[in-house]
Amino acid sequence: MKGGDEAIALGKRGRRYGHQRSLTSEQEQEIKNLIMENTPDQIGLLPYALWTRDAVREAIKVSQGIVMPIRTVGDYLSCSS
């Protein structure tokens, strides 16, 4: 065998971080600020008293005009810092 395991170039697999994201980094920051500075009812999301994935999803829809799957909202929330 010529080269063996060393002949196989290993690289990262999958999508690059941030590739094909629904929100720009500016939009992400706007939503983050909105959540940190307000409660849902303060911005007119009356059915919600606390920030849940559903409430964040609705806030994104209202403020950015983007309808996002609930799982994607969870992904954004889990990686925010």
C-alpha positions in Angstrom: 0.0 0.0 0.0 1.4 3.3 -1.0 1.0 6.2 1.5 -1.3 4.4 3.9 -3.4 6.5 6.3 -1.1 9.5 5.9 -2.1 9.8 2.3 -5.7 10.6 3.2 -6.1 14.3 3.8 -8.5 14.9 6.7 -10.6 18.1 6.9 -13.6 19.5 8.6 -16.9 18.1 7.4 -20.3 19.8 7.1 -21.3 23.4 6.6 -19.0 26.2 7.7 -20.1 28.1 10.8 -22.6 30.8 9.8 -23.2 29.4 6.3 -26.8 29.7 5.1 -28.0 31.3 8.3 -31.4 32.9 8.3 -30.3 36.1 10.2 -27.4 38.4 9.6 -25.1 39.1 12.5 -26.7 42.6 12.7 -30.2 41.0 12.9 -29.0 38.5 15.5 -27.7 41.4 17.6 -31.0 43.3 17.3 -32.9 40.3 18.5 -30.5 39.7 21.3 -30.8 43.3 22.5 -34.6 43.1 22.2 -34.7 40.0 24.4 -32.3 41.4 27.0 -34.0 44.8 27.3 -37.7 43.8 27.1 -40.3 41.3 28.1 -42.5 39.9 25.3 -45.5 41.9 26.5 -43.6 45.1 26.5 -43.1 44.8 22.7 -46.7 43.8 22.1 -46.4 40.0 22.2 -49.3 39.7 24.6 -49.8 36.0 24.7 -46.3 35.6 26.1 -45.1 36.6 29.6 -41.6 35.1 29.3 -39.1 34.5 26.5 -39.8 31.1 25.1 -38.8 29.7 21.8 -42.3 30.6 20.5 -42.0 34.1 21.8 -38.6 34.6 20.2 -39.9 33.1 17.0 -42.7 35.6 17.0 -40.4 38.5 17.8 -38.2 37.6 14.8 -41.2 37.4 12.6 -42.5 40.8 13.7 -39.2 42.7 13.8 -37.4 41.1 10.9 -40.1 39.7 8.7 -38.6 36.2 8.8 -40.6 33.1 9.6 -38.3 30.7 11.2 -38.8 27.0 12.2 -39.0 26.5 15.9 -35.9 24.2 15.9 -33.8 26.9 14.2 -34.9 29.4 16.9 -33.6 26.9 19.4 -30.3 26.6 17.6 -29.9 30.3 17.6 -30.7 30.5 21.3 -28.3 27.6 22.2 -25.3 29.2 20.5 -25.8 32.8 21.6 -23.5 34.3 24.1 
